[in-house]
Amino acid sequence: MYFYIKNNLNNFKELLCGYAQSVHRDPATIKLLAVSKTFPADAVKAAYESGQRMFGENKVQELEAKHKLLPSDIEWHLIGHLQANKVAAAVEIASYIHSVDSEKLLNRINRIAGEIGKKQKILLEVNISGEESKFGLTAFDVESCTEIALKSEHIELKGLMTMAPFEMESKSIRKVFSDLRCLRDSLELKFNVSLPELSMGMSSDFKEAIAEGSTIVRIGTSIFGKR
Ligand SMILES: *Cc1c(COP(=O)(O)O)cnc(C)c1O
């Protein structure tokens, strides 16, 4: 039933590879996160059987359900807004949480990860454009959150995540992504740390993201089809 997923996945990987090379980037430095939200576990299984291991979900409940049904060597990433009462479930399952956007959430993740003896990899979500999205830190607040994350014993801060507003023109999208990269660079300098990951780019804007240094592209539609 999900035979097309293998083709979509292979076609997308080829596209990604070609595009990376065209902007003089090594394709091996870009991770493909398959965003399986709203699709059933069988669809994930089809992608898994084609070799895909990194999957992204935006709801903790769905993450829990699929995690139960699917092979344990899948690396799950939570990419959607995280509510306080769902932190324990998220920390238990997710390798990465991309959507950390408050000091309160940071502290809660740190405490719960400590309780289960885990060091939780996270990204800070930044609302670069200041438009549309309700979620994400301002460029200003990201600095204090970086400081807190770096001091948190059970958190490993890996980098930053953003979403470009929908229906923005290509040039403005690129500016959002280059702003995120510059923000990352300035945080690295200020705190003298390495923040290697930039989670940016989806099916519609992965090209702009790769041109601006994305290391994790979050791809749903191009792999699984329309939701
Ligand atoms: C759904 C989603 C994606 C994937 O979007 P597509 O346009 O289907 O590729 C990426 N990132 C986040 C945060 C999402 O919620």
The ligand as an SDF file (V2000), in Angstrom:
LIG
                    3D

 15 15  0  0  0  0  0  0  0  0999 V2000
    4.9440   19.2710    9.3640 C   0  0  0  0  0  0  0  0  0  0  0  0
    6.2470   19.8710    9.6800 C   0  0  0  0  0  0  0  0  0  0  0  0
    7.3210   19.7710    8.7800 C   0  0  0  0  0  0  0  0  0  0  0  0
    7.2390   19.0820    7.4320 C   0  0  0  0  0  0  0  0  0  0  0  0
    6.5200   19.8500    6.5180 O   0  0  0  0  0  0  0  0  0  0  0  0
    6.3490   19.4310    4.9810 P   0  0  0  0  0  0  0  0  0  0  0  0
    5.9710   20.7130    4.3350 O   0  0  0  0  0  0  0  0  0  0  0  0
    5.2510   18.4270    4.9320 O   0  0  0  0  0  0  0  0  0  0  0  0
    7.6440   18.9070    4.5030 O   0  0  0  0  0  0  0  0  0  0  0  0
    8.5240   20.3310    9.1660 C   0  0  0  0  0  0  0  0  0  0  0  0
    8.6760   20.9610   10.3560 N   0  0  0  0  0  0  0  0  0  0  0  0
    7.6570   21.0770   11.2370 C   0  0  0  0  0  0  0  0  0  0  0  0
    7.8980   21.7730   12.5260 C   0  0  0  0  0  0  0  0  0  0  0  0
    6.4130   20.5430   10.9300 C   0  0  0  0  0  0  0  0  0  0  0  0
    5.4190   20.6670   11.8280 O   0  0  0  0  0  0  0  0  0  0  0  0
  1  2  1  0
  2  3  1  0
  2 14  2  0
  3  4  1  0
  3 10  2  0
  4  5  1  0
  5  6  1  0
  6  7  2  0
  6  8  1  0
  6  9  1  0
 10 11  1  0
 11 12  2  0
 12 13  1  0
 12 14  1  0
 14 15  1  0
M  END
$$$$
